[in-house]
Amino acid sequence: MSSRDRDPMVIGRVVGDVLDPFTRSVPLKIQYNNREVSNGCELKPSAVVNPPRVDVGGRDMRSLYTLVMIDPDAPSPSDPTSREYLHWLVTDIPAATNATYGNEVVAYESPRPTVGIHRFVFVLFRQLERQAVYAPGWRQEFNTRDFAEVYELGPPVAALYFNCQRETGSGGRRFR
């Protein structure tokens, strides 16, 4: 078995559905309420209401990064007709800082899956230079690959994802 066969990004079909194979070259740490996101971990919607802390590594202080957060399983994993749903877009994040130092192009929208287990994917790209990035007209049917191509971002330098599903007891069928 090769290491790619055991890669959680491959097992979770993030590589394939959202991204082409890439080599991680920059440290990326994402935390919700001091809980670090690891590939494939389960987070409840109530734990991801507010934007996470996103720390970007890298040694070259002149480097800038773009962070994209998408849901490739909207509105449901069995019928992802809105794939990919854009939850967050931050550009111009300086190396060795966090996303609060970047430019929030699309405001954070907290995950609220209604059907099935959804993957929420963070993708980090190195920018060639500071550039104007425009918010898409809508969040649904975003395409990370096309976005990277339009803005000449190249392959991702890091990515992480977590799983999230509706919490039991939050809505559902009501009896009269």
FITOR-202677 format. One record per residue (C-alpha): residue number from 1; residue in three letters; z, x, y. Coordinates in pm, 1 decimal, always signed. Last residue first. Layout:
N
 kollo vexba        z        x        y
   NUM   ALA        Z        X        Y
...
***
This chain:
176
 kollo vexba        z        x        y
   176   ARG  +1705.0  -4921.3  +1712.7
   175   PHE  +1640.9  -4595.5  +1533.2
   174   ARG  +1500.4  -4297.2  +1716.4
   173   ARG  +1249.0  -4055.1  +1574.4
   172   GLY  +1248.2  -3701.9  +1710.9
   171   GLY  +1455.7  -3577.7  +1998.9
   170   SER  +1649.4  -3255.1  +1980.5
   169   GLY  +1854.1  -3294.4  +1662.7
   168   THR  +1686.7  -3005.2  +1491.7
   167   GLU  +1557.5  -2737.9  +1726.3
   166   ARG  +1183.1  -2724.0  +1763.4
   165   GLN  +1035.1  -2403.9  +1627.8
   164   CYS  +1015.7  -2041.9  +1741.1
   163   ASN   +883.0  -1723.0  +1587.0
   162   PHE   +887.7  -1390.9  +1768.6
   161   TYR   +618.3  -1143.7  +1867.1
   160   LEU   +584.6   -788.7  +1990.9
   159   ALA   +291.4   -586.4  +2125.5
   158   ALA   +226.8   -235.1  +2253.9
   157   VAL    -54.3    -20.2  +2397.8
   156   PRO   -308.4   -302.3  +2376.1
   155   PRO   -676.9   -209.7  +2354.9
   154   GLY   -882.4   -160.5  +2669.7
   153   LEU   -773.3   -303.8  +3003.4
   152   GLU  -1119.3   -347.5  +3153.2
   151   TYR  -1012.9   -660.7  +3350.6
   150   VAL  -1278.9   -885.1  +3193.0
   149   GLU  -1235.3   -716.1  +2851.9
   148   ALA   -857.5   -754.6  +2842.7
   147   PHE   -889.2  -1122.5  +2939.4
   146   ASP  -1155.0  -1176.5  +2671.1
   145   ARG   -926.4  -1030.2  +2401.3
   144   THR   -624.8  -1226.6  +2526.0
   143   ASN   -810.5  -1558.3  +2526.2
   142   PHE   -655.1  -1846.7  +2718.8
   141   GLU   -742.1  -2183.1  +2564.2
   140   GLN   -451.5  -2359.0  +2737.6
   139   ARG   -286.8  -2218.6  +3052.3
   138   TRP   -520.9  -2358.2  +3315.5
   137   GLY   -722.3  -2232.8  +3613.6
   136   PRO   -665.5  -1872.2  +3509.4
   135   ALA   -442.6  -1667.1  +3738.7
   134   TYR   -636.3  -1389.1  +3905.4
   133   VAL   -581.3  -1019.7  +3857.7
   132   ALA   -630.6   -796.9  +4162.1
   131   GLN   -619.7   -432.4  +4065.8
   130   ARG   -384.0   -136.5  +4052.6
   129   GLU   -559.3   +118.8  +3834.5
   128   LEU   -666.7   +184.8  +3475.2
   127   GLN   -408.3    -66.0  +3356.9
   126   ARG   -217.9     -5.2  +3035.1
   125   PHE   -190.2   -324.2  +2829.1
   124   LEU   +118.8   -492.5  +2684.7
   123   VAL    +96.9   -798.2  +2460.4
   122   PHE   +387.6  -1038.1  +2407.6
   121   VAL   +326.2  -1296.3  +2134.5
   120   PHE   +504.5  -1623.7  +2072.9
   119   ARG   +442.6  -1740.4  +1717.0
   118   HIS   +497.1  -2111.6  +1654.0
   117   ILE   +675.1  -2273.5  +1359.9
   116   GLY   +579.7  -2637.8  +1313.6
   115   VAL   +546.9  -2927.0  +1557.1
   114   THR   +706.3  -2971.8  +1901.9
   113   PRO   +712.2  -2615.7  +2032.2
   112   ARG   +894.6  -2574.0  +2363.1
   111   PRO   +847.4  -2211.0  +2471.3
   110   SER   +959.6  -2143.8  +2829.2
   109   GLU   +695.4  -2117.7  +3099.1
   108   TYR   +707.9  -1791.4  +3293.0
   107   ALA   +506.6  -1795.1  +3614.8
   106   VAL   +143.9  -1678.9  +3609.2
   105   VAL    +54.1  -1382.5  +3833.7
   104   GLU   +404.5  -1230.3  +3834.7
   103   ASN   +352.0   -891.1  +4001.9
   102   GLY   +561.3   -618.5  +3843.9
   101   TYR   +906.2   -474.3  +3922.1
   100   THR  +1076.5   -765.4  +3741.4
    99   ALA   +874.7   -664.3  +3434.7
    98   ASN  +1089.0   -358.7  +3367.1
    97   THR  +1075.2     +8.8  +3458.2
    96   ALA   +968.0   +331.3  +3281.0
    95   ALA   +601.4   +278.3  +3369.2
    94   PRO   +531.1    +56.6  +3671.2
    93   ILE   +450.8   -311.3  +3603.4
    92   ASP   +131.3   -388.1  +3797.5
    91   THR    +63.1   -720.2  +3624.0
    90   VAL   +273.2  -1007.0  +3485.4
    89   LEU   +130.3  -1305.0  +3296.2
    88   TRP   +343.2  -1566.3  +3120.5
    87   HIS   +314.6  -1863.8  +2885.4
    86   LEU    -61.0  -1869.1  +2822.3
    85   TYR   -159.4  -2103.2  +2538.0
    84   GLU   -409.0  -1935.2  +2303.0
    83   ARG   -515.0  -2141.4  +2118.5
    82   SER   -518.5  -2496.0  +2261.7
    81   THR   -677.3  -2644.1  +1944.9
    80   PRO   -422.4  -2474.6  +1717.7
    79   ASP   -438.1  -2737.2  +1440.0
    78   SER   -215.0  -2628.6  +1149.3
    77   PRO     +1.7  -2411.9  +1377.2
    76   SER    +50.9  -2701.4  +1620.5
    75   PRO    -19.4  -2747.0  +1994.2
    74   ALA    -49.3  -2456.7  +2031.6
    73   ASP    -27.4  -2189.2  +1760.7
    72   PRO   -161.8  -1882.9  +1946.2
    71   ASP   +130.3  -1897.8  +2191.0
    70   ILE    +85.0  -1636.2  +2464.8
    69   MET   +277.4  -1379.8  +2668.4
    68   VAL    +66.8  -1124.5  +2862.1
    67   LEU   +207.1   -807.4  +3016.7
    66   THR     -3.1   -576.9  +3235.8
    65   TYR    +94.3   -213.9  +3284.6
    64   LEU    +85.1    +53.0  +3554.2
    63   SER    +92.8   +429.4  +3505.4
    62   ARG   +188.7   +645.3  +3804.4
    61   MET   +537.2   +712.7  +3662.5
    60   ASP   +380.3   +887.8  +3365.1
    59   ARG   +659.8   +887.7  +3109.9
    58   GLY   +604.8   +558.5  +2934.3
    57   GLY   +842.4   +281.8  +2848.1
    56   VAL   +828.7    -81.8  +2952.0
    55   ASP  +1146.2   -289.4  +2953.5
    54   VAL  +1103.2   -667.6  +2942.9
    53   ARG  +1412.6   -874.8  +3020.4
    52   PRO  +1330.6  -1223.4  +2900.1
    51   PRO  +1224.0  -1515.0  +3116.9
    50   ASN  +1461.8  -1812.6  +3099.8
    49   VAL  +1451.2  -2097.2  +2846.4
    48   VAL  +1425.2  -1861.5  +2547.5
    47   ALA  +1761.6  -1922.6  +2376.2
    46   SER  +1738.5  -2305.1  +2390.2
    45   PRO  +1394.1  -2284.0  +2226.8
    44   LYS  +1557.2  -2112.1  +1925.8
    43   LEU  +1457.0  -1758.2  +1832.1
    42   GLU  +1341.5  -1643.9  +1487.9
    41   CYS  +1244.1  -1279.6  +1433.1
    40   GLY   +885.3  -1206.6  +1328.9
    39   ASN   +851.3   -879.1  +1516.6
    38   SER  +1180.9   -781.9  +1676.9
    37   VAL  +1306.7   -934.7  +2000.6
    36   GLU  +1636.3   -789.9  +2122.9
    35   ARG  +1919.1  -1031.5  +2187.9
    34   ASN  +2088.3   -941.3  +2518.2
    33   ASN  +2027.1  -1291.3  +2661.4
    32   TYR  +1658.1  -1271.8  +2567.0
    31   GLN  +1550.9   -912.2  +2524.5
    30   ILE  +1213.2   -739.5  +2506.9
    29   LYS  +1169.6   -365.4  +2452.9
    28   LEU   +826.5   -201.7  +2468.9
    27   PRO   +773.0   +169.7  +2398.0
    26   VAL   +416.6   +288.1  +2469.3
    25   SER   +157.5   +415.1  +2219.0
    24   ARG   +121.5   +136.4  +1963.6
    23   THR   -210.5   +185.9  +1789.7
    22   PHE   -442.3   -113.6  +1773.8
    21   PRO   -593.1   -353.0  +1517.5
    20   ASP   -770.4   -642.6  +1692.7
    19   LEU   -548.0   -895.4  +1860.6
    18   VAL   -490.9  -1270.4  +1869.6
    17   ASP   -567.5  -1428.9  +1530.4
    16   GLY   -649.5  -1104.5  +1347.7
    15   VAL   -353.4   -889.8  +1439.7
    14   VAL   -104.2  -1164.9  +1517.2
    13   ARG   -150.1  -1269.7  +1152.2
    12   GLY   +227.5  -1247.8  +1085.3
    11   ILE   +159.3   -998.1   +803.9
    10   VAL    -68.6   -797.9  +1034.0
     9   MET   +180.3   -782.2  +1324.8
     8   PRO   +458.4   -723.9  +1069.2
     7   ASP   +279.8   -403.9   +957.1
     6   ARG   +330.6   -369.6   +581.4
     5   ASP    -40.7   -365.9   +493.8
     4   ARG   -100.3   -134.3   +792.1
     3   SER   +142.9   +116.7   +637.2
     2   SER    -91.2   +140.3   +339.3
     1   MET     +0.0     +0.0     +0.0
***
